[in-house]
Each structure stands twice: as structure tokens, then as C-alpha cells.
Amino acid sequence: PMSAFVCAVVVVIIALLFPFITGGIHTIDEGHVGVYYHGGQLSKIHILTPLLTTHHQVQISVQTDEVRDIPCGTSGGVMIYFDKIEVVNKLKKAYVYETIKNYTLNYDRMWIYDKIHHEINQFCSQHTLQEVFIDLFESLDESLVEALQKDCEIWAPGIEILSIRVTKPRIPANIKKNYEEIESAKTQYLIVSENQKVKLQEAETFKQQEVIKASSRLEVRKIELEKQIKERENRLKIGKIEDE
């Protein structure tokens, strides 16, 4: 009876302790590190204690954040929208604790999403629609990388901005139609210009061919005249010899 009681007690103890023993077993996916909160406080101790500790995975491999539907107004007052801007970035492993402690698990909200909105609005407000949509668009991605990385190096050095891809902004339909007509006119102009170049080249080629033909005819005529002159000179020489 005593041994049965002991066994029952042991079973109960094991049953009570089992969740605590197995609750600390967890896995972290490749390309991530675990961050641990003990009693609600971020900790450098990477031990998961059931009921007392919570953990989260933080990606340290290359990731792409998509910032969508960004409205902005140009210096001329035209409202346009960037449907999507992709920010390729990476959080350095050595700076995970510092970054999370300063800016929480949603660090990218401040330094990527909000920052992109801010920079796009600054860019639009300082430039005309022509500059935003055409003239400066090709260099916009590089400007954004430089702006984001500059602030990250000062305030969040663990965040590395690798590249940024910007989609063409949406502009009012009537203005877009004007741009399309301008582009169509430019295309027609280029076609006409190329055709003109081809015709000029053909004319130049024809002209050169005619010059060559004329030169050849002159050369033939010159040879014939030289032949006639020599024949006459020979006849004169023969006549002088006969007169002597």
C-alpha cells in the first residue's frame, strides 16, 4: 500500500511538472533569432520558462517590406499615389537586442514604413509633377536608399537598407492622358526623324553612286582622249619621217 501511494504521488508530481519541463522546449526557424521577455521585460537570457517567459522570432536574413498606398501632393498641388514601394533590408544579428529594446518588435514601422511615407511626401512637396513623374523618377529609388540609410546609421545602426524599388505613381486620368499624348507625339517624331535619316542616307548613297558613275565615265573619256592624242602624235611622227 505504501509503495502504491508513493508511485501515485510520483505520477502526480510528474504530471504537474511535465508542462513546465516540456514548455521550455521550442525551436527558432532558420534565418531568425529568438528574443525573450521575462516578466514582460526584454532579456538577454535565452531561456524559456513556462508561464514566466514569452518569446518571439526576429528575422535576420534579407527581407522585403512592401509599403503600399502612399499619397502625396506635388509642389503644384496635384495629388498622386504610389501604389507600392519595396524596401529590401536586413537586421544585423549583433544589433537585434539593442534595436528591439529601443524600438520594439515593430522597429520597421518607424524606420521603414513611416520613414518611406515621410520621404515620399517631402520629395513630392518640393517638386513639380513633371519632375516627380518623369525627370527625377529614375533616381528616386537611390535617393530613398540614401535617406533611410543615413538616419538608420545614426539612430538604428542594426538596420541595413540594401535596395528600394519604386513603382510609377498613379496620377489623375486627365493628366495621364496628356502625358500619353505627349509620349505618342514624341514617338511619332522619332519615327519621322529616323525615316528622314534613312532617306538622307539613301540620297547620300545615291549621290555617291552617281558621283562614282560620273567619275568612271570621265575616267573612260580621259583614257579615250589620251589614246586619240597618242594616235595623232604617232601619225605626225610617221608623216615627218616620210617627208624626210
VOSE-130505 format. One record per residue (C-alpha): residue number from 1; residue in three letters; y, z, x. Coordinates in Angstrom, 1 decimal, always signed. Layout:
residues N
+-----+--------+--------+--------+--------+
| num | residu |     py |     pz |     px |
+-----+--------+--------+--------+--------+
| NUM |    Ala |      Y |      Z |      X |
...
+-----+--------+--------+--------+--------+
***
This chain:
residues 244
+-----+--------+--------+--------+--------+
| num | residu |     py |     pz |     px |
+-----+--------+--------+--------+--------+
|   1 |    Pro |   +0.0 |   +0.0 |   +0.0 |
|   2 |    Met |   +2.4 |   +0.8 |   +2.8 |
|   3 |    Ser |   +1.8 |   -2.4 |   +4.6 |
|   4 |    Ala |   +2.2 |   -4.4 |   +1.4 |
|   5 |    Phe |   +5.5 |   -2.6 |   +0.9 |
|   6 |    Val |   +6.7 |   -3.4 |   +4.5 |
|   7 |    Cys |   +5.7 |   -7.0 |   +4.0 |
|   8 |    Ala |   +7.7 |   -7.2 |   +0.8 |
|   9 |    Val |  +10.7 |   -5.7 |   +2.5 |
|  10 |    Val |  +10.5 |   -8.2 |   +5.3 |
|  11 |    Val |  +10.2 |  -11.1 |   +2.9 |
|  12 |    Val |  +13.3 |   -9.9 |   +1.0 |
|  13 |    Ile |  +15.2 |   -9.4 |   +4.2 |
|  14 |    Ile |  +14.3 |  -12.9 |   +5.5 |
|  15 |    Ala |  +15.2 |  -14.3 |   +2.1 |
|  16 |    Leu |  +18.6 |  -12.7 |   +2.3 |
|  17 |    Leu |  +19.2 |  -13.7 |   +5.9 |
|  18 |    Phe |  +17.9 |  -17.2 |   +5.5 |
|  19 |    Pro |  +21.1 |  -18.8 |   +4.1 |
|  20 |    Phe |  +23.1 |  -17.1 |   +6.9 |
|  21 |    Ile |  +20.7 |  -18.4 |   +9.6 |
|  22 |    Thr |  +20.4 |  -22.0 |   +8.3 |
|  23 |    Gly |  +24.0 |  -22.1 |   +7.1 |
|  24 |    Gly |  +25.3 |  -22.2 |  +10.7 |
|  25 |    Ile |  +23.3 |  -25.4 |  +11.4 |
|  26 |    His |  +25.4 |  -28.5 |  +11.0 |
|  27 |    Thr |  +25.9 |  -32.0 |  +12.5 |
|  28 |    Ile |  +29.0 |  -33.9 |  +13.7 |
|  29 |    Asp |  +29.0 |  -37.7 |  +13.4 |
|  30 |    Glu |  +29.4 |  -39.9 |  +16.5 |
|  31 |    Gly |  +33.0 |  -40.6 |  +17.3 |
|  32 |    His |  +34.1 |  -37.3 |  +15.8 |
|  33 |    Val |  +34.6 |  -33.7 |  +16.8 |
|  34 |    Gly |  +34.4 |  -30.6 |  +14.7 |
|  35 |    Val |  +37.3 |  -28.3 |  +14.1 |
|  36 |    Tyr |  +36.6 |  -24.8 |  +12.8 |
|  37 |    Tyr |  +38.6 |  -22.4 |  +10.6 |
|  38 |    His |  +37.6 |  -18.7 |  +10.9 |
|  39 |    Gly |  +39.1 |  -16.7 |   +8.1 |
|  40 |    Gly |  +41.5 |  -19.6 |   +7.3 |
|  41 |    Gln |  +42.8 |  -19.8 |  +10.9 |
|  42 |    Leu |  +42.1 |  -22.7 |  +13.2 |
|  43 |    Ser |  +39.8 |  -21.5 |  +16.0 |
|  44 |    Lys |  +38.8 |  -22.8 |  +19.4 |
|  45 |    Ile |  +35.3 |  -21.2 |  +18.9 |
|  46 |    His |  +32.9 |  -23.9 |  +17.7 |
|  47 |    Ile |  +30.5 |  -21.6 |  +15.8 |
|  48 |    Leu |  +29.9 |  -21.9 |  +12.1 |
|  49 |    Thr |  +29.4 |  -18.5 |  +10.5 |
|  50 |    Pro |  +28.3 |  -18.9 |   +6.8 |
|  51 |    Leu |  +30.9 |  -17.6 |   +4.3 |
|  52 |    Leu |  +33.4 |  -16.9 |   +7.0 |
|  53 |    Thr |  +33.8 |  -20.3 |   +8.7 |
|  54 |    Thr |  +34.7 |  -23.7 |   +7.4 |
|  55 |    His |  +34.5 |  -26.9 |   +9.5 |
|  56 |    His |  +35.9 |  -30.4 |   +9.3 |
|  57 |    Gln |  +35.2 |  -33.6 |  +11.2 |
|  58 |    Val |  +38.1 |  -35.3 |  +13.0 |
|  59 |    Gln |  +37.8 |  -38.9 |  +14.2 |
|  60 |    Ile |  +38.5 |  -39.5 |  +17.9 |
|  61 |    Ser |  +37.3 |  -43.1 |  +18.0 |
|  62 |    Val |  +39.6 |  -46.1 |  +17.3 |
|  63 |    Gln |  +40.6 |  -46.2 |  +13.6 |
|  64 |    Thr |  +42.8 |  -48.3 |  +11.4 |
|  65 |    Asp |  +45.2 |  -46.7 |   +8.9 |
|  66 |    Glu |  +46.5 |  -49.0 |   +6.2 |
|  67 |    Val |  +50.0 |  -48.3 |   +4.9 |
|  68 |    Arg |  +50.5 |  -50.1 |   +1.6 |
|  69 |    Asp |  +53.3 |  -51.0 |   -0.8 |
|  70 |    Ile |  +56.3 |  -50.3 |   +1.3 |
|  71 |    Pro |  +59.6 |  -51.1 |   -0.5 |
|  72 |    Cys |  +62.8 |  -51.7 |   +1.5 |
|  73 |    Gly |  +66.2 |  -53.2 |   +0.9 |
|  74 |    Thr |  +67.9 |  -55.6 |   +3.3 |
|  75 |    Ser |  +71.5 |  -55.3 |   +4.5 |
|  76 |    Gly |  +72.4 |  -57.8 |   +1.8 |
|  77 |    Gly |  +70.9 |  -55.7 |   -0.9 |
|  78 |    Val |  +67.7 |  -57.8 |   -1.5 |
|  79 |    Met |  +64.7 |  -55.6 |   -2.4 |
|  80 |    Ile |  +61.5 |  -56.7 |   -0.7 |
|  81 |    Tyr |  +58.0 |  -55.2 |   -0.4 |
|  82 |    Phe |  +55.5 |  -55.1 |   +2.5 |
|  83 |    Asp |  +52.0 |  -55.0 |   +0.8 |
|  84 |    Lys |  +50.1 |  -53.8 |   +3.8 |
|  85 |    Ile |  +50.7 |  -52.7 |   +7.4 |
|  86 |    Glu |  +47.7 |  -51.9 |   +9.5 |
|  87 |    Val |  +48.1 |  -49.3 |  +12.3 |
|  88 |    Val |  +45.3 |  -49.2 |  +14.9 |
|  89 |    Asn |  +45.4 |  -45.8 |  +16.5 |
|  90 |    Lys |  +43.3 |  -43.2 |  +18.3 |
|  91 |    Leu |  +43.4 |  -39.4 |  +18.7 |
|  92 |    Lys |  +42.7 |  -38.2 |  +22.2 |
|  93 |    Lys |  +39.9 |  -35.7 |  +22.3 |
|  94 |    Ala |  +41.7 |  -33.3 |  +24.6 |
|  95 |    Tyr |  +44.6 |  -33.1 |  +22.1 |
|  96 |    Val |  +42.6 |  -32.5 |  +18.9 |
|  97 |    Tyr |  +43.2 |  -28.7 |  +18.7 |
|  98 |    Glu |  +46.9 |  -29.0 |  +19.6 |
|  99 |    Thr |  +47.5 |  -31.9 |  +17.1 |
| 100 |    Ile |  +45.6 |  -30.2 |  +14.2 |
| 101 |    Lys |  +47.3 |  -26.9 |  +14.9 |
| 102 |    Asn |  +50.8 |  -28.4 |  +14.8 |
| 103 |    Tyr |  +50.4 |  -31.0 |  +12.1 |
| 104 |    Thr |  +47.2 |  -30.0 |  +10.2 |
| 105 |    Leu |  +44.2 |  -32.3 |   +9.5 |
| 106 |    Asn |  +46.6 |  -34.8 |   +7.8 |
| 107 |    Tyr |  +48.5 |  -35.3 |  +11.0 |
| 108 |    Asp |  +48.5 |  -39.1 |  +10.4 |
| 109 |    Arg |  +50.5 |  -38.6 |   +7.2 |
| 110 |    Met |  +53.6 |  -37.6 |   +9.2 |
| 111 |    Trp |  +53.2 |  -39.7 |  +12.4 |
| 112 |    Ile |  +51.8 |  -42.9 |  +10.9 |
| 113 |    Tyr |  +52.2 |  -43.3 |   +7.1 |
| 114 |    Asp |  +55.6 |  -41.6 |   +6.8 |
| 115 |    Lys |  +56.8 |  -43.0 |  +10.1 |
| 116 |    Ile |  +56.0 |  -46.6 |   +9.1 |
| 117 |    His |  +57.9 |  -46.2 |   +5.8 |
| 118 |    His |  +60.9 |  -44.8 |   +7.8 |
| 119 |    Glu |  +60.9 |  -47.5 |  +10.4 |
| 120 |    Ile |  +60.5 |  -50.3 |   +7.9 |
| 121 |    Asn |  +63.4 |  -49.1 |   +5.8 |
| 122 |    Gln |  +65.6 |  -48.7 |   +8.9 |
| 123 |    Phe |  +64.7 |  -52.2 |  +10.0 |
| 124 |    Cys |  +65.4 |  -53.8 |   +6.7 |
| 125 |    Ser |  +68.7 |  -51.9 |   +6.1 |
| 126 |    Gln |  +70.0 |  -53.2 |   +9.4 |
| 127 |    His |  +69.1 |  -56.9 |   +9.0 |
| 128 |    Thr |  +69.5 |  -59.7 |   +6.6 |
| 129 |    Leu |  +66.7 |  -61.3 |   +4.5 |
| 130 |    Gln |  +66.7 |  -64.3 |   +6.8 |
| 131 |    Glu |  +66.2 |  -62.0 |   +9.9 |
| 132 |    Val |  +63.5 |  -59.9 |   +8.2 |
| 133 |    Phe |  +61.6 |  -62.7 |   +6.6 |
| 134 |    Ile |  +62.0 |  -65.4 |   +9.3 |
| 135 |    Asp |  +63.9 |  -64.8 |  +12.5 |
| 136 |    Leu |  +62.7 |  -61.3 |  +13.6 |
| 137 |    Phe |  +59.4 |  -61.1 |  +11.7 |
| 138 |    Glu |  +57.2 |  -62.2 |  +14.7 |
| 139 |    Ser |  +58.5 |  -59.4 |  +16.9 |
| 140 |    Leu |  +58.3 |  -56.7 |  +14.1 |
| 141 |    Asp |  +54.8 |  -55.5 |  +15.0 |
| 142 |    Glu |  +55.8 |  -54.9 |  +18.6 |
| 143 |    Ser |  +58.9 |  -53.1 |  +17.6 |
| 144 |    Leu |  +56.9 |  -50.8 |  +15.3 |
| 145 |    Val |  +54.4 |  -50.0 |  +18.1 |
| 146 |    Glu |  +57.2 |  -49.1 |  +20.4 |
| 147 |    Ala |  +59.0 |  -46.9 |  +17.9 |
| 148 |    Leu |  +55.9 |  -45.0 |  +16.8 |
| 149 |    Gln |  +54.5 |  -44.5 |  +20.3 |
| 150 |    Lys |  +57.9 |  -43.3 |  +21.6 |
| 151 |    Asp |  +58.0 |  -40.4 |  +19.0 |
| 152 |    Cys |  +54.3 |  -39.6 |  +19.4 |
| 153 |    Glu |  +54.7 |  -39.2 |  +23.2 |
| 154 |    Ile |  +57.4 |  -36.6 |  +22.6 |
| 155 |    Trp |  +56.1 |  -34.7 |  +19.6 |
| 156 |    Ala |  +52.4 |  -35.6 |  +19.2 |
| 157 |    Pro |  +51.1 |  -36.9 |  +22.6 |
| 158 |    Gly |  +47.5 |  -36.9 |  +21.4 |
| 159 |    Ile |  +48.1 |  -39.9 |  +19.1 |
| 160 |    Glu |  +47.9 |  -43.3 |  +20.8 |
| 161 |    Ile |  +49.2 |  -46.3 |  +18.9 |
| 162 |    Leu |  +47.1 |  -49.3 |  +20.0 |
| 163 |    Ser |  +48.5 |  -52.1 |  +17.8 |
| 164 |    Ile |  +50.1 |  -52.9 |  +14.5 |
| 165 |    Arg |  +49.6 |  -55.8 |  +12.1 |
| 166 |    Val |  +52.3 |  -56.6 |   +9.6 |
| 167 |    Thr |  +51.7 |  -58.8 |   +6.5 |
| 168 |    Lys |  +54.5 |  -61.1 |   +5.4 |
| 169 |    Pro |  +56.7 |  -59.2 |   +2.9 |
| 170 |    Arg |  +57.0 |  -60.2 |   -0.8 |
| 171 |    Ile |  +60.4 |  -61.5 |   -1.7 |
| 172 |    Pro |  +62.0 |  -62.4 |   -5.1 |
| 173 |    Ala |  +60.4 |  -65.5 |   -6.6 |
| 174 |    Asn |  +63.7 |  -67.5 |   -6.8 |
| 175 |    Ile |  +64.5 |  -66.8 |   -3.1 |
| 176 |    Lys |  +60.9 |  -67.6 |   -2.1 |
| 177 |    Lys |  +61.2 |  -70.9 |   -3.9 |
| 178 |    Asn |  +64.4 |  -71.7 |   -1.9 |
| 179 |    Tyr |  +62.5 |  -70.9 |   +1.4 |
| 180 |    Glu |  +59.6 |  -73.1 |   +0.3 |
| 181 |    Glu |  +62.0 |  -76.0 |   -0.4 |
| 182 |    Ile |  +63.7 |  -75.5 |   +3.0 |
| 183 |    Glu |  +60.3 |  -75.5 |   +4.7 |
| 184 |    Ser |  +59.3 |  -78.6 |   +2.8 |
| 185 |    Ala |  +62.6 |  -80.3 |   +3.8 |
| 186 |    Lys |  +62.0 |  -79.2 |   +7.4 |
| 187 |    Thr |  +58.5 |  -80.7 |   +7.3 |
| 188 |    Gln |  +59.8 |  -84.0 |   +5.9 |
| 189 |    Tyr |  +62.5 |  -84.0 |   +8.6 |
| 190 |    Leu |  +59.9 |  -83.5 |  +11.3 |
| 191 |    Ile |  +57.7 |  -86.3 |   +9.8 |
| 192 |    Val |  +60.6 |  -88.7 |   +9.7 |
| 193 |    Ser |  +61.6 |  -87.7 |  +13.2 |
| 194 |    Glu |  +58.1 |  -88.3 |  +14.5 |
| 195 |    Asn |  +57.9 |  -91.6 |  +12.7 |
| 196 |    Gln |  +61.2 |  -92.6 |  +14.3 |
| 197 |    Lys |  +60.0 |  -91.7 |  +17.7 |
| 198 |    Val |  +56.8 |  -93.7 |  +17.2 |
| 199 |    Lys |  +58.9 |  -96.7 |  +16.1 |
| 200 |    Leu |  +61.2 |  -96.4 |  +19.0 |
| 201 |    Gln |  +58.2 |  -96.2 |  +21.4 |
| 202 |    Glu |  +56.7 |  -99.2 |  +19.7 |
| 203 |    Ala |  +60.0 | -101.1 |  +20.0 |
| 204 |    Glu |  +60.4 | -100.0 |  +23.6 |
| 205 |    Thr |  +56.8 | -101.1 |  +24.3 |
| 206 |    Phe |  +57.5 | -104.5 |  +22.6 |
| 207 |    Lys |  +60.7 | -104.8 |  +24.6 |
| 208 |    Gln |  +59.0 | -104.1 |  +27.8 |
| 209 |    Gln |  +56.3 | -106.6 |  +26.9 |
| 210 |    Glu |  +58.9 | -109.3 |  +26.2 |
| 211 |    Val |  +60.7 | -108.5 |  +29.5 |
| 212 |    Ile |  +57.4 | -108.9 |  +31.3 |
| 213 |    Lys |  +56.7 | -112.2 |  +29.5 |
| 214 |    Ala |  +60.2 | -113.4 |  +30.3 |
| 215 |    Ser |  +59.8 | -112.3 |  +33.8 |
| 216 |    Ser |  +56.5 | -114.1 |  +34.1 |
| 217 |    Arg |  +58.0 | -117.3 |  +32.7 |
| 218 |    Leu |  +60.9 | -117.1 |  +35.1 |
| 219 |    Glu |  +58.5 | -116.5 |  +37.9 |
| 220 |    Val |  +56.4 | -119.5 |  +36.9 |
| 221 |    Arg |  +59.6 | -121.6 |  +36.6 |
| 222 |    Lys |  +60.7 | -120.4 |  +40.0 |
| 223 |    Ile |  +57.4 | -121.4 |  +41.6 |
| 224 |    Glu |  +57.6 | -124.8 |  +39.9 |
| 225 |    Leu |  +61.2 | -125.3 |  +41.2 |
| 226 |    Glu |  +60.2 | -124.3 |  +44.7 |
| 227 |    Lys |  +57.3 | -126.7 |  +44.5 |
| 228 |    Gln |  +59.6 | -129.5 |  +43.4 |
| 229 |    Ile |  +62.1 | -128.7 |  +46.2 |
| 230 |    Lys |  +59.4 | -128.8 |  +48.8 |
| 231 |    Glu |  +58.1 | -132.1 |  +47.4 |
| 232 |    Arg |  +61.6 | -133.6 |  +47.6 |
| 233 |    Glu |  +62.1 | -132.3 |  +51.1 |
| 234 |    Asn |  +58.8 | -133.8 |  +52.2 |
| 235 |    Arg |  +59.8 | -137.2 |  +50.7 |
| 236 |    Leu |  +63.1 | -137.1 |  +52.5 |
| 237 |    Lys |  +61.3 | -136.3 |  +55.8 |
| 238 |    Ile |  +58.9 | -139.2 |  +55.2 |
| 239 |    Gly |  +61.8 | -141.5 |  +54.4 |
| 240 |    Lys |  +63.7 | -140.6 |  +57.6 |
| 241 |    Ile |  +60.5 | -141.2 |  +59.6 |
| 242 |    Glu |  +60.1 | -144.7 |  +58.1 |
| 243 |    Asp |  +63.7 | -145.6 |  +58.7 |
| 244 |    Glu |  +63.3 | -144.8 |  +62.4 |
+-----+--------+--------+--------+--------+
***
